[in-house]
Structure formats: C-alpha cells, structure tokens
Amino acid sequence: MSTRWLHELAVPGRPDISSIYASYVFAAVLTGALLFGRLIDFWPLFVFGLLAAGFQIPLLIGIALAKFRTSLPSPVGHAKMFPHPEPFAEIGWLKAFGGFITSAAVILVFALYERAIAV
C-alpha cells in the first residue's frame, strides 16, 4: 500500500487505491475504538474513533471526485493528448465507498444502542 493516501488527507482530488484501503482501515479503527470505549468506559477511545471518522471526510471527497471523473465521457482533442491514469475506472462504487458506508453504519448502530438499548 502506498502512502499517497496521506497526501489525499491534505488535498483531496487525486486518490489511488490506497485511499480506498485507508478508508477501510479508518472504519476498522472507528469500530474498534467505539466498541472498546464502550466496554471499558474510557472516553479518549471515543475521541480516537471520531477522529478516525473525521479523517475519512477528505478521503470521501477525493474518492467521490475521482469516481465522478471516471463516469464522464472520454476526453477528446487537447485533453486526449495528455491523459492522466484513471485507476478508479475498474473499481466499483460499492468497493470505493465501502469504508464510509461501514463507518456510517457503525455510528448509527452505536447511537441507536446508546439511546434505545443501554438505558
């Protein structure tokens, strides 16, 4: 896995496959932090989990821009002379946004658990 996803956190818009893997890693960190924070009742783990969710936002923006660019028609004229690689063309939407969907589901389930079940 390359470290290009670190640059994507600062300036979204040119992600690669490592950005997708990083979103899955952040989703796993969020899940683990919320689960262990609840089990041992240690509030810094909640903060750590929410920071992981916050780091996913620039990745989400960059991946959404890249997927939108791959859905546009092929370039013609001057744009065709200087193409840039589009590694997201063969990646499906569900795989690209799987980490974000997982994070949203984890946050939703955790909120429902805290409000309804753990009364």
Jmol script that loads the backbone (N, CA, C; Angstrom):
load data "model"
ATOM      1  N   MET A   1       0.854  -1.182   0.000  1.00  0.00           N
ATOM      2  CA  MET A   1       0.000   0.000   0.000  1.00  0.00           C
ATOM      3  C   MET A   1       0.891   1.233   0.000  1.00  0.00           C
ATOM      4  N   SER A   2       0.612   2.133  -0.899  1.00  0.00           N
ATOM      5  CA  SER A   2       1.423   3.345  -0.977  1.00  0.00           C
ATOM      6  C   SER A   2       0.999   4.339   0.107  1.00  0.00           C
ATOM      7  N   THR A   3       1.775   5.370   0.242  1.00  0.00           N
ATOM      8  CA  THR A   3       1.467   6.406   1.238  1.00  0.00           C
ATOM      9  C   THR A   3       0.804   7.606   0.592  1.00  0.00           C
ATOM     10  N   ARG A   4       0.287   7.437  -0.604  1.00  0.00           N
ATOM     11  CA  ARG A   4      -0.353   8.552  -1.290  1.00  0.00           C
ATOM     12  C   ARG A   4      -1.626   9.004  -0.579  1.00  0.00           C
ATOM     13  N   TRP A   5      -2.241   8.123   0.177  1.00  0.00           N
ATOM     14  CA  TRP A   5      -3.467   8.484   0.893  1.00  0.00           C
ATOM     15  C   TRP A   5      -3.193   9.562   1.928  1.00  0.00           C
ATOM     16  N   LEU A   6      -1.956   9.649   2.438  1.00  0.00           N
ATOM     17  CA  LEU A   6      -1.620  10.719   3.371  1.00  0.00           C
ATOM     18  C   LEU A   6      -1.735  12.088   2.696  1.00  0.00           C
ATOM     19  N   HIS A   7      -1.305  12.175   1.439  1.00  0.00           N
ATOM     20  CA  HIS A   7      -1.440  13.426   0.695  1.00  0.00           C
ATOM     21  C   HIS A   7      -2.909  13.727   0.404  1.00  0.00           C
ATOM     22  N   GLU A   8      -3.689  12.690   0.270  1.00  0.00           N
ATOM     23  CA  GLU A   8      -5.117  12.853   0.000  1.00  0.00           C
ATOM     24  C   GLU A   8      -5.840  13.454   1.195  1.00  0.00           C
ATOM     25  N   LEU A   9      -5.331  13.234   2.405  1.00  0.00           N
ATOM     26  CA  LEU A   9      -5.938  13.850   3.582  1.00  0.00           C
ATOM     27  C   LEU A   9      -5.766  15.367   3.555  1.00  0.00           C
ATOM     28  N   ALA A  10      -4.650  15.832   2.989  1.00  0.00           N
ATOM     29  CA  ALA A  10      -4.384  17.273   2.953  1.00  0.00           C
ATOM     30  C   ALA A  10      -5.074  17.947   1.775  1.00  0.00           C
ATOM     31  N   VAL A  11      -4.934  17.379   0.589  1.00  0.00           N
ATOM     32  CA  VAL A  11      -5.513  17.988  -0.615  1.00  0.00           C
ATOM     33  C   VAL A  11      -6.271  16.912  -1.380  1.00  0.00           C
ATOM     34  N   PRO A  12      -7.587  16.809  -1.180  1.00  0.00           N
ATOM     35  CA  PRO A  12      -8.351  15.766  -1.875  1.00  0.00           C
ATOM     36  C   PRO A  12      -8.450  16.035  -3.366  1.00  0.00           C
ATOM     37  N   GLY A  13      -8.486  14.991  -4.153  1.00  0.00           N
ATOM     38  CA  GLY A  13      -8.716  15.135  -5.572  1.00  0.00           C
ATOM     39  C   GLY A  13      -7.931  14.190  -6.452  1.00  0.00           C
ATOM     40  N   ARG A  14      -6.849  13.613  -5.967  1.00  0.00           N
ATOM     41  CA  ARG A  14      -6.043  12.683  -6.759  1.00  0.00           C
ATOM     42  C   ARG A  14      -5.794  11.390  -5.976  1.00  0.00           C
ATOM     43  N   PRO A  15      -6.838  10.660  -5.621  1.00  0.00           N
ATOM     44  CA  PRO A  15      -6.635   9.443  -4.829  1.00  0.00           C
ATOM     45  C   PRO A  15      -6.173   8.280  -5.691  1.00  0.00           C
ATOM     46  N   ASP A  16      -5.712   7.246  -5.050  1.00  0.00           N
ATOM     47  CA  ASP A  16      -5.442   5.986  -5.719  1.00  0.00           C
ATOM     48  C   ASP A  16      -6.055   4.870  -4.873  1.00  0.00           C
ATOM     49  N   ILE A  17      -5.709   3.644  -5.177  1.00  0.00           N
ATOM     50  CA  ILE A  17      -6.334   2.516  -4.487  1.00  0.00           C
ATOM     51  C   ILE A  17      -5.989   2.510  -2.994  1.00  0.00           C
ATOM     52  N   SER A  18      -4.860   3.102  -2.610  1.00  0.00           N
ATOM     53  CA  SER A  18      -4.507   3.128  -1.190  1.00  0.00           C
ATOM     54  C   SER A  18      -5.477   4.002  -0.392  1.00  0.00           C
ATOM     55  N   SER A  19      -6.111   4.978  -1.043  1.00  0.00           N
ATOM     56  CA  SER A  19      -7.108   5.798  -0.357  1.00  0.00           C
ATOM     57  C   SER A  19      -8.329   4.970   0.018  1.00  0.00           C
ATOM     58  N   ILE A  20      -8.693   4.032  -0.840  1.00  0.00           N
ATOM     59  CA  ILE A  20      -9.830   3.155  -0.547  1.00  0.00           C
ATOM     60  C   ILE A  20      -9.480   2.228   0.616  1.00  0.00           C
ATOM     61  N   TYR A  21      -8.281   1.663   0.583  1.00  0.00           N
ATOM     62  CA  TYR A  21      -7.866   0.796   1.683  1.00  0.00           C
ATOM     63  C   TYR A  21      -7.754   1.577   2.992  1.00  0.00           C
ATOM     64  N   ALA A  22      -7.300   2.812   2.913  1.00  0.00           N
ATOM     65  CA  ALA A  22      -7.203   3.644   4.122  1.00  0.00           C
ATOM     66  C   ALA A  22      -8.582   3.907   4.714  1.00  0.00           C
ATOM     67  N   SER A  23      -9.606   4.071   3.857  1.00  0.00           N
ATOM     68  CA  SER A  23     -10.955   4.289   4.386  1.00  0.00           C
ATOM     69  C   SER A  23     -11.457   3.060   5.126  1.00  0.00           C
ATOM     70  N   TYR A  24     -11.108   1.857   4.640  1.00  0.00           N
ATOM     71  CA  TYR A  24     -11.476   0.638   5.358  1.00  0.00           C
ATOM     72  C   TYR A  24     -10.724   0.535   6.695  1.00  0.00           C
ATOM     73  N   VAL A  25      -9.467   0.948   6.703  1.00  0.00           N
ATOM     74  CA  VAL A  25      -8.696   0.922   7.946  1.00  0.00           C
ATOM     75  C   VAL A  25      -9.290   1.903   8.954  1.00  0.00           C
ATOM     76  N   PHE A  26      -9.665   3.099   8.493  1.00  0.00           N
ATOM     77  CA  PHE A  26     -10.288   4.067   9.392  1.00  0.00           C
ATOM     78  C   PHE A  26     -11.628   3.557   9.912  1.00  0.00           C
ATOM     79  N   ALA A  27     -12.384   2.832   9.079  1.00  0.00           N
ATOM     80  CA  ALA A  27     -13.640   2.244   9.545  1.00  0.00           C
ATOM     81  C   ALA A  27     -13.390   1.192  10.617  1.00  0.00           C
ATOM     82  N   ALA A  28     -12.327   0.397  10.459  1.00  0.00           N
ATOM     83  CA  ALA A  28     -11.993  -0.606  11.466  1.00  0.00           C
ATOM     84  C   ALA A  28     -11.535   0.064  12.763  1.00  0.00           C
ATOM     85  N   VAL A  29     -10.774   1.146  12.649  1.00  0.00           N
ATOM     86  CA  VAL A  29     -10.337   1.875  13.845  1.00  0.00           C
ATOM     87  C   VAL A  29     -11.549   2.458  14.564  1.00  0.00           C
ATOM     88  N   LEU A  30     -12.474   3.029  13.810  1.00  0.00           N
ATOM     89  CA  LEU A  30     -13.692   3.584  14.403  1.00  0.00           C
ATOM     90  C   LEU A  30     -14.475   2.506  15.139  1.00  0.00           C
ATOM     91  N   THR A  31     -14.661   1.360  14.502  1.00  0.00           N
ATOM     92  CA  THR A  31     -15.409   0.269  15.122  1.00  0.00           C
ATOM     93  C   THR A  31     -14.724  -0.210  16.396  1.00  0.00           C
ATOM     94  N   GLY A  32     -13.428  -0.444  16.318  1.00  0.00           N
ATOM     95  CA  GLY A  32     -12.707  -0.916  17.494  1.00  0.00           C
ATOM     96  C   GLY A  32     -12.710   0.091  18.627  1.00  0.00           C
ATOM     97  N   ALA A  33     -12.523   1.370  18.293  1.00  0.00           N
ATOM     98  CA  ALA A  33     -12.484   2.399  19.334  1.00  0.00           C
ATOM     99  C   ALA A  33     -13.835   2.546  20.021  1.00  0.00           C
ATOM    100  N   LEU A  34     -14.921   2.543  19.256  1.00  0.00           N
ATOM    101  CA  LEU A  34     -16.242   2.659  19.874  1.00  0.00           C
ATOM    102  C   LEU A  34     -16.587   1.425  20.703  1.00  0.00           C
ATOM    103  N   LEU A  35     -16.223   0.256  20.200  1.00  0.00           N
ATOM    104  CA  LEU A  35     -16.520  -0.976  20.924  1.00  0.00           C
ATOM    105  C   LEU A  35     -15.729  -1.052  22.234  1.00  0.00           C
ATOM    106  N   PHE A  36     -14.422  -0.851  22.144  1.00  0.00           N
ATOM    107  CA  PHE A  36     -13.602  -0.933  23.358  1.00  0.00           C
ATOM    108  C   PHE A  36     -13.852   0.238  24.297  1.00  0.00           C
ATOM    109  N   GLY A  37     -14.154   1.404  23.738  1.00  0.00           N
ATOM    110  CA  GLY A  37     -14.500   2.544  24.593  1.00  0.00           C
ATOM    111  C   GLY A  37     -15.758   2.279  25.392  1.00  0.00           C
ATOM    112  N   ARG A  38     -16.708   1.593  24.789  1.00  0.00           N
ATOM    113  CA  ARG A  38     -17.943   1.252  25.494  1.00  0.00           C
ATOM    114  C   ARG A  38     -17.713   0.149  26.522  1.00  0.00           C
ATOM    115  N   LEU A  39     -16.887  -0.835  26.166  1.00  0.00           N
ATOM    116  CA  LEU A  39     -16.658  -1.955  27.074  1.00  0.00           C
ATOM    117  C   LEU A  39     -15.897  -1.543  28.330  1.00  0.00           C
ATOM    118  N   ILE A  40     -14.874  -0.707  28.182  1.00  0.00           N
ATOM    119  CA  ILE A  40     -14.087  -0.330  29.352  1.00  0.00           C
ATOM    120  C   ILE A  40     -14.419   1.072  29.849  1.00  0.00           C
ATOM    121  N   ASP A  41     -15.361   1.734  29.205  1.00  0.00           N
ATOM    122  CA  ASP A  41     -15.840   3.051  29.609  1.00  0.00           C
ATOM    123  C   ASP A  41     -14.682   4.054  29.729  1.00  0.00           C
ATOM    124  N   PHE A  42     -13.941   4.182  28.623  1.00  0.00           N
ATOM    125  CA  PHE A  42     -12.778   5.046  28.568  1.00  0.00           C
ATOM    126  C   PHE A  42     -13.007   6.066  27.456  1.00  0.00           C
ATOM    127  N   TRP A  43     -13.323   7.310  27.812  1.00  0.00           N
ATOM    128  CA  TRP A  43     -13.766   8.299  26.836  1.00  0.00           C
ATOM    129  C   TRP A  43     -12.717   8.697  25.797  1.00  0.00           C
ATOM    130  N   PRO A  44     -11.393   8.656  26.048  1.00  0.00           N
ATOM    131  CA  PRO A  44     -10.460   9.000  24.966  1.00  0.00           C
ATOM    132  C   PRO A  44     -10.556   8.067  23.760  1.00  0.00           C
ATOM    133  N   LEU A  45     -11.015   6.847  23.967  1.00  0.00           N
ATOM    134  CA  LEU A  45     -11.200   5.954  22.822  1.00  0.00           C
ATOM    135  C   LEU A  45     -12.328   6.441  21.921  1.00  0.00           C
ATOM    136  N   PHE A  46     -13.360   7.046  22.495  1.00  0.00           N
ATOM    137  CA  PHE A  46     -14.425   7.617  21.676  1.00  0.00           C
ATOM    138  C   PHE A  46     -13.883   8.755  20.817  1.00  0.00           C
ATOM    139  N   VAL A  47     -13.044   9.587  21.424  1.00  0.00           N
ATOM    140  CA  VAL A  47     -12.435  10.694  20.678  1.00  0.00           C
ATOM    141  C   VAL A  47     -11.555  10.157  19.555  1.00  0.00           C
ATOM    142  N   PHE A  48     -10.794   9.114  19.843  1.00  0.00           N
ATOM    143  CA  PHE A  48      -9.940   8.493  18.836  1.00  0.00           C
ATOM    144  C   PHE A  48     -10.779   7.938  17.684  1.00  0.00           C
ATOM    145  N   GLY A  49     -11.899   7.326  17.998  1.00  0.00           N
ATOM    146  CA  GLY A  49     -12.784   6.807  16.961  1.00  0.00           C
ATOM    147  C   GLY A  49     -13.396   7.904  16.112  1.00  0.00           C
ATOM    148  N   LEU A  50     -13.804   8.994  16.744  1.00  0.00           N
ATOM    149  CA  LEU A  50     -14.385  10.091  15.985  1.00  0.00           C
ATOM    150  C   LEU A  50     -13.337  10.806  15.143  1.00  0.00           C
ATOM    151  N   LEU A  51     -12.093  10.840  15.599  1.00  0.00           N
ATOM    152  CA  LEU A  51     -11.020  11.375  14.766  1.00  0.00           C
ATOM    153  C   LEU A  51     -10.820  10.509  13.526  1.00  0.00           C
ATOM    154  N   ALA A  52     -10.919   9.205  13.684  1.00  0.00           N
ATOM    155  CA  ALA A  52     -10.811   8.306  12.536  1.00  0.00           C
ATOM    156  C   ALA A  52     -11.936   8.566  11.545  1.00  0.00           C
ATOM    157  N   ALA A  53     -13.139   8.826  12.050  1.00  0.00           N
ATOM    158  CA  ALA A  53     -14.258   9.160  11.154  1.00  0.00           C
ATOM    159  C   ALA A  53     -14.025  10.506  10.483  1.00  0.00           C
ATOM    160  N   GLY A  54     -13.441  11.439  11.204  1.00  0.00           N
ATOM    161  CA  GLY A  54     -13.148  12.743  10.618  1.00  0.00           C
ATOM    162  C   GLY A  54     -12.090  12.674   9.538  1.00  0.00           C
ATOM    163  N   PHE A  55     -11.116  11.787   9.691  1.00  0.00           N
ATOM    164  CA  PHE A  55     -10.089  11.627   8.663  1.00  0.00           C
ATOM    165  C   PHE A  55     -10.646  11.005   7.393  1.00  0.00           C
ATOM    166  N   GLN A  56     -11.801  10.372   7.499  1.00  0.00           N
ATOM    167  CA  GLN A  56     -12.400   9.783   6.306  1.00  0.00           C
ATOM    168  C   GLN A  56     -13.042  10.829   5.404  1.00  0.00           C
ATOM    169  N   ILE A  57     -13.368  11.988   5.923  1.00  0.00           N
ATOM    170  CA  ILE A  57     -14.068  13.003   5.124  1.00  0.00           C
ATOM    171  C   ILE A  57     -13.241  13.468   3.931  1.00  0.00           C
ATOM    172  N   PRO A  58     -11.950  13.838   4.084  1.00  0.00           N
ATOM    173  CA  PRO A  58     -11.186  14.203   2.888  1.00  0.00           C
ATOM    174  C   PRO A  58     -11.037  13.047   1.910  1.00  0.00           C
ATOM    175  N   LEU A  59     -10.915  11.828   2.442  1.00  0.00           N
ATOM    176  CA  LEU A  59     -10.843  10.672   1.551  1.00  0.00           C
ATOM    177  C   LEU A  59     -12.148  10.505   0.781  1.00  0.00           C
ATOM    178  N   LEU A  60     -13.267  10.719   1.456  1.00  0.00           N
ATOM    179  CA  LEU A  60     -14.575  10.627   0.803  1.00  0.00           C
ATOM    180  C   LEU A  60     -14.694  11.642  -0.322  1.00  0.00           C
ATOM    181  N   ILE A  61     -14.264  12.858  -0.076  1.00  0.00           N
ATOM    182  CA  ILE A  61     -14.335  13.896  -1.099  1.00  0.00           C
ATOM    183  C   ILE A  61     -13.467  13.529  -2.292  1.00  0.00           C
ATOM    184  N   GLY A  62     -12.235  13.096  -2.037  1.00  0.00           N
ATOM    185  CA  GLY A  62     -11.329  12.739  -3.126  1.00  0.00           C
ATOM    186  C   GLY A  62     -11.816  11.557  -3.938  1.00  0.00           C
ATOM    187  N   ILE A  63     -12.315  10.532  -3.277  1.00  0.00           N
ATOM    188  CA  ILE A  63     -12.808   9.352  -3.989  1.00  0.00           C
ATOM    189  C   ILE A  63     -14.062   9.688  -4.784  1.00  0.00           C
ATOM    190  N   ALA A  64     -14.951  10.508  -4.206  1.00  0.00           N
ATOM    191  CA  ALA A  64     -16.158  10.908  -4.938  1.00  0.00           C
ATOM    192  C   ALA A  64     -15.795  11.709  -6.184  1.00  0.00           C
ATOM    193  N   LEU A  65     -14.828  12.612  -6.071  1.00  0.00           N
ATOM    194  CA  LEU A  65     -14.392  13.369  -7.250  1.00  0.00           C
ATOM    195  C   LEU A  65     -13.787  12.460  -8.313  1.00  0.00           C
ATOM    196  N   ALA A  66     -12.953  11.515  -7.881  1.00  0.00           N
ATOM    197  CA  ALA A  66     -12.317  10.603  -8.834  1.00  0.00           C
ATOM    198  C   ALA A  66     -13.345   9.701  -9.514  1.00  0.00           C
ATOM    199  N   LYS A  67     -14.307   9.181  -8.739  1.00  0.00           N
ATOM    200  CA  LYS A  67     -15.335   8.328  -9.350  1.00  0.00           C
ATOM    201  C   LYS A  67     -16.214   9.129 -10.302  1.00  0.00           C
ATOM    202  N   PHE A  68     -16.494  10.384  -9.955  1.00  0.00           N
ATOM    203  CA  PHE A  68     -17.288  11.215 -10.852  1.00  0.00           C
ATOM    204  C   PHE A  68     -16.528  11.482 -12.144  1.00  0.00           C
ATOM    205  N   ARG A  69     -15.228  11.731 -12.050  1.00  0.00           N
ATOM    206  CA  ARG A  69     -14.422  11.979 -13.246  1.00  0.00           C
ATOM    207  C   ARG A  69     -14.365  10.760 -14.146  1.00  0.00           C
ATOM    208  N   THR A  70     -14.356   9.545 -13.570  1.00  0.00           N
ATOM    209  CA  THR A  70     -14.302   8.347 -14.410  1.00  0.00           C
ATOM    210  C   THR A  70     -15.631   8.074 -15.098  1.00  0.00           C
ATOM    211  N   SER A  71     -16.721   8.642 -14.590  1.00  0.00           N
ATOM    212  CA  SER A  71     -18.014   8.415 -15.226  1.00  0.00           C
ATOM    213  C   SER A  71     -18.279   9.399 -16.363  1.00  0.00           C
ATOM    214  N   LEU A  72     -17.416  10.375 -16.541  1.00  0.00           N
ATOM    215  CA  LEU A  72     -17.566  11.325 -17.639  1.00  0.00           C
ATOM    216  C   LEU A  72     -17.135  10.678 -18.953  1.00  0.00           C
ATOM    217  N   PRO A  73     -17.577  11.221 -20.091  1.00  0.00           N
ATOM    218  CA  PRO A  73     -17.160  10.648 -21.380  1.00  0.00           C
ATOM    219  C   PRO A  73     -15.653  10.799 -21.605  1.00  0.00           C
ATOM    220  N   SER A  74     -15.123  10.037 -22.542  1.00  0.00           N
ATOM    221  CA  SER A  74     -13.702  10.073 -22.850  1.00  0.00           C
ATOM    222  C   SER A  74     -13.281  11.455 -23.326  1.00  0.00           C
ATOM    223  N   PRO A  75     -12.056  11.850 -22.997  1.00  0.00           N
ATOM    224  CA  PRO A  75     -11.585  13.156 -23.456  1.00  0.00           C
ATOM    225  C   PRO A  75     -11.322  13.160 -24.960  1.00  0.00           C
ATOM    226  N   VAL A  76     -11.449  14.318 -25.554  1.00  0.00           N
ATOM    227  CA  VAL A  76     -11.167  14.496 -26.985  1.00  0.00           C
ATOM    228  C   VAL A  76     -10.259  15.706 -27.149  1.00  0.00           C
ATOM    229  N   GLY A  77      -9.617  15.809 -28.298  1.00  0.00           N
ATOM    230  CA  GLY A  77      -8.797  16.979 -28.602  1.00  0.00           C
ATOM    231  C   GLY A  77      -7.569  17.068 -27.718  1.00  0.00           C
ATOM    232  N   HIS A  78      -7.359  18.266 -27.187  1.00  0.00           N
ATOM    233  CA  HIS A  78      -6.163  18.540 -26.393  1.00  0.00           C
ATOM    234  C   HIS A  78      -6.131  17.700 -25.118  1.00  0.00           C
ATOM    235  N   ALA A  79      -7.267  17.446 -24.506  1.00  0.00           N
ATOM    236  CA  ALA A  79      -7.313  16.649 -23.281  1.00  0.00           C
ATOM    237  C   ALA A  79      -6.918  15.202 -23.551  1.00  0.00           C
ATOM    238  N   LYS A  80      -7.158  14.722 -24.770  1.00  0.00           N
ATOM    239  CA  LYS A  80      -6.799  13.351 -25.097  1.00  0.00           C
ATOM    240  C   LYS A  80      -5.291  13.208 -25.319  1.00  0.00           C
ATOM    241  N   MET A  81      -4.643  14.292 -25.678  1.00  0.00           N
ATOM    242  CA  MET A  81      -3.194  14.243 -25.915  1.00  0.00           C
ATOM    243  C   MET A  81      -2.409  14.020 -24.631  1.00  0.00           C
ATOM    244  N   PHE A  82      -2.921  14.503 -23.514  1.00  0.00           N
ATOM    245  CA  PHE A  82      -2.219  14.402 -22.240  1.00  0.00           C
ATOM    246  C   PHE A  82      -3.102  13.721 -21.200  1.00  0.00           C
ATOM    247  N   PRO A  83      -3.389  12.439 -21.400  1.00  0.00           N
ATOM    248  CA  PRO A  83      -4.263  11.758 -20.424  1.00  0.00           C
ATOM    249  C   PRO A  83      -3.522  11.478 -19.129  1.00  0.00           C
ATOM    250  N   HIS A  84      -4.268  11.428 -18.057  1.00  0.00           N
ATOM    251  CA  HIS A  84      -3.705  11.002 -16.782  1.00  0.00           C
ATOM    252  C   HIS A  84      -4.352   9.668 -16.423  1.00  0.00           C
ATOM    253  N   PRO A  85      -3.638   8.814 -15.730  1.00  0.00           N
ATOM    254  CA  PRO A  85      -4.191   7.485 -15.430  1.00  0.00           C
ATOM    255  C   PRO A  85      -5.433   7.581 -14.558  1.00  0.00           C
ATOM    256  N   GLU A  86      -6.367   6.714 -14.834  1.00  0.00           N
ATOM    257  CA  GLU A  86      -7.613   6.681 -14.070  1.00  0.00           C
ATOM    258  C   GLU A  86      -7.765   5.295 -13.447  1.00  0.00           C
ATOM    259  N   PRO A  87      -7.121   5.069 -12.308  1.00  0.00           N
ATOM    260  CA  PRO A  87      -7.208   3.735 -11.716  1.00  0.00           C
ATOM    261  C   PRO A  87      -8.580   3.423 -11.137  1.00  0.00           C
ATOM    262  N   PHE A  88      -9.442   4.398 -11.007  1.00  0.00           N
ATOM    263  CA  PHE A  88     -10.750   4.166 -10.406  1.00  0.00           C
ATOM    264  C   PHE A  88     -11.781   3.673 -11.416  1.00  0.00           C
ATOM    265  N   ALA A  89     -11.428   3.610 -12.670  1.00  0.00           N
ATOM    266  CA  ALA A  89     -12.391   3.200 -13.682  1.00  0.00           C
ATOM    267  C   ALA A  89     -12.843   1.755 -13.483  1.00  0.00           C
ATOM    268  N   GLU A  90     -11.950   0.892 -13.023  1.00  0.00           N
ATOM    269  CA  GLU A  90     -12.330  -0.516 -12.872  1.00  0.00           C
ATOM    270  C   GLU A  90     -12.784  -0.877 -11.463  1.00  0.00           C
ATOM    271  N   ILE A  91     -12.841   0.088 -10.567  1.00  0.00           N
ATOM    272  CA  ILE A  91     -13.293  -0.149  -9.198  1.00  0.00           C
ATOM    273  C   ILE A  91     -14.777   0.212  -9.094  1.00  0.00           C
ATOM    274  N   GLY A  92     -15.552  -0.657  -8.502  1.00  0.00           N
ATOM    275  CA  GLY A  92     -16.984  -0.408  -8.361  1.00  0.00           C
ATOM    276  C   GLY A  92     -17.286   0.637  -7.294  1.00  0.00           C
ATOM    277  N   TRP A  93     -18.478   1.214  -7.377  1.00  0.00           N
ATOM    278  CA  TRP A  93     -18.891   2.251  -6.429  1.00  0.00           C
ATOM    279  C   TRP A  93     -18.981   1.691  -5.016  1.00  0.00           C
ATOM    280  N   LEU A  94     -19.472   0.461  -4.881  1.00  0.00           N
ATOM    281  CA  LEU A  94     -19.632  -0.121  -3.559  1.00  0.00           C
ATOM    282  C   LEU A  94     -18.279  -0.372  -2.892  1.00  0.00           C
ATOM    283  N   LYS A  95     -17.309  -0.857  -3.655  1.00  0.00           N
ATOM    284  CA  LYS A  95     -15.978  -1.069  -3.093  1.00  0.00           C
ATOM    285  C   LYS A  95     -15.325   0.265  -2.753  1.00  0.00           C
ATOM    286  N   ALA A  96     -15.532   1.257  -3.584  1.00  0.00           N
ATOM    287  CA  ALA A  96     -14.915   2.565  -3.349  1.00  0.00           C
ATOM    288  C   ALA A  96     -15.462   3.227  -2.086  1.00  0.00           C
ATOM    289  N   PHE A  97     -16.739   3.087  -1.833  1.00  0.00           N
ATOM    290  CA  PHE A  97     -17.352   3.750  -0.686  1.00  0.00           C
ATOM    291  C   PHE A  97     -17.672   2.792   0.454  1.00  0.00           C
ATOM    292  N   GLY A  98     -17.138   1.579   0.418  1.00  0.00           N
ATOM    293  CA  GLY A  98     -17.424   0.584   1.455  1.00  0.00           C
ATOM    294  C   GLY A  98     -16.973   1.005   2.836  1.00  0.00           C
ATOM    295  N   GLY A  99     -15.819   1.624   2.937  1.00  0.00           N
ATOM    296  CA  GLY A  99     -15.328   2.075   4.236  1.00  0.00           C
ATOM    297  C   GLY A  99     -16.211   3.145   4.847  1.00  0.00           C
ATOM    298  N   PHE A 100     -16.700   4.038   4.032  1.00  0.00           N
ATOM    299  CA  PHE A 100     -17.565   5.110   4.530  1.00  0.00           C
ATOM    300  C   PHE A 100     -18.941   4.578   4.909  1.00  0.00           C
ATOM    301  N   ILE A 101     -19.441   3.643   4.126  1.00  0.00           N
ATOM    302  CA  ILE A 101     -20.729   3.030   4.459  1.00  0.00           C
ATOM    303  C   ILE A 101     -20.614   2.253   5.773  1.00  0.00           C
ATOM    304  N   THR A 102     -19.495   1.559   5.951  1.00  0.00           N
ATOM    305  CA  THR A 102     -19.266   0.827   7.196  1.00  0.00           C
ATOM    306  C   THR A 102     -19.205   1.772   8.383  1.00  0.00           C
ATOM    307  N   SER A 103     -18.485   2.889   8.226  1.00  0.00           N
ATOM    308  CA  SER A 103     -18.398   3.860   9.322  1.00  0.00           C
ATOM    309  C   SER A 103     -19.754   4.451   9.663  1.00  0.00           C
ATOM    310  N   ALA A 104     -20.531   4.789   8.656  1.00  0.00           N
ATOM    311  CA  ALA A 104     -21.855   5.340   8.904  1.00  0.00           C
ATOM    312  C   ALA A 104     -22.749   4.323   9.614  1.00  0.00           C
ATOM    313  N   ALA A 105     -22.655   3.067   9.205  1.00  0.00           N
ATOM    314  CA  ALA A 105     -23.457   2.026   9.855  1.00  0.00           C
ATOM    315  C   ALA A 105     -23.027   1.815  11.300  1.00  0.00           C
ATOM    316  N   VAL A 106     -21.731   1.849  11.553  1.00  0.00           N
ATOM    317  CA  VAL A 106     -21.237   1.669  12.919  1.00  0.00           C
ATOM    318  C   VAL A 106     -21.695   2.818  13.808  1.00  0.00           C
ATOM    319  N   ILE A 107     -21.588   4.038  13.315  1.00  0.00           N
ATOM    320  CA  ILE A 107     -22.032   5.192  14.102  1.00  0.00           C
ATOM    321  C   ILE A 107     -23.533   5.127  14.353  1.00  0.00           C
ATOM    322  N   LEU A 108     -24.312   4.737  13.350  1.00  0.00           N
ATOM    323  CA  LEU A 108     -25.764   4.622  13.505  1.00  0.00           C
ATOM    324  C   LEU A 108     -26.128   3.554  14.526  1.00  0.00           C
ATOM    325  N   VAL A 109     -25.502   2.382  14.428  1.00  0.00           N
ATOM    326  CA  VAL A 109     -25.793   1.303  15.370  1.00  0.00           C
ATOM    327  C   VAL A 109     -25.367   1.705  16.778  1.00  0.00           C
ATOM    328  N   PHE A 110     -24.222   2.363  16.917  1.00  0.00           N
ATOM    329  CA  PHE A 110     -23.764   2.790  18.225  1.00  0.00           C
ATOM    330  C   PHE A 110     -24.715   3.820  18.828  1.00  0.00           C
ATOM    331  N   ALA A 111     -25.183   4.771  18.016  1.00  0.00           N
ATOM    332  CA  ALA A 111     -26.123   5.777  18.511  1.00  0.00           C
ATOM    333  C   ALA A 111     -27.446   5.139  18.925  1.00  0.00           C
ATOM    334  N   LEU A 112     -27.937   4.203  18.117  1.00  0.00           N
ATOM    335  CA  LEU A 112     -29.177   3.510  18.477  1.00  0.00           C
ATOM    336  C   LEU A 112     -29.000   2.692  19.754  1.00  0.00           C
ATOM    337  N   TYR A 113     -27.859   2.049  19.888  1.00  0.00           N
ATOM    338  CA  TYR A 113     -27.600   1.265  21.099  1.00  0.00           C
ATOM    339  C   TYR A 113     -27.560   2.182  22.329  1.00  0.00           C
ATOM    340  N   GLU A 114     -26.879   3.288  22.222  1.00  0.00           N
ATOM    341  CA  GLU A 114     -26.762   4.198  23.364  1.00  0.00           C
ATOM    342  C   GLU A 114     -28.101   4.817  23.740  1.00  0.00           C
ATOM    343  N   ARG A 115     -28.936   5.094  22.754  1.00  0.00           N
ATOM    344  CA  ARG A 115     -30.238   5.747  23.031  1.00  0.00           C
ATOM    345  C   ARG A 115     -31.323   4.762  23.442  1.00  0.00           C
ATOM    346  N   ALA A 116     -31.383   3.625  22.789  1.00  0.00           N
ATOM    347  CA  ALA A 116     -32.524   2.732  22.993  1.00  0.00           C
ATOM    348  C   ALA A 116     -32.226   1.564  23.923  1.00  0.00           C
ATOM    349  N   ILE A 117     -31.104   0.923  23.724  1.00  0.00           N
ATOM    350  CA  ILE A 117     -30.873  -0.336  24.427  1.00  0.00           C
ATOM    351  C   ILE A 117     -30.187  -0.126  25.763  1.00  0.00           C
ATOM    352  N   ALA A 118     -29.238   0.772  25.841  1.00  0.00           N
ATOM    353  CA  ALA A 118     -28.444   0.929  27.066  1.00  0.00           C
ATOM    354  C   ALA A 118     -29.039   1.956  28.028  1.00  0.00           C
ATOM    355  N   VAL A 119     -30.332   1.941  28.183  1.00  0.00           N
ATOM    356  CA  VAL A 119     -30.988   2.901  29.064  1.00  0.00           C
ATOM    357  C   VAL A 119     -30.891   2.500  30.497  1.00  0.00           C
TER     358      VAL A 119
END
end "model"
wireframe off; spacefill off
backbone 0.3
color backbone group
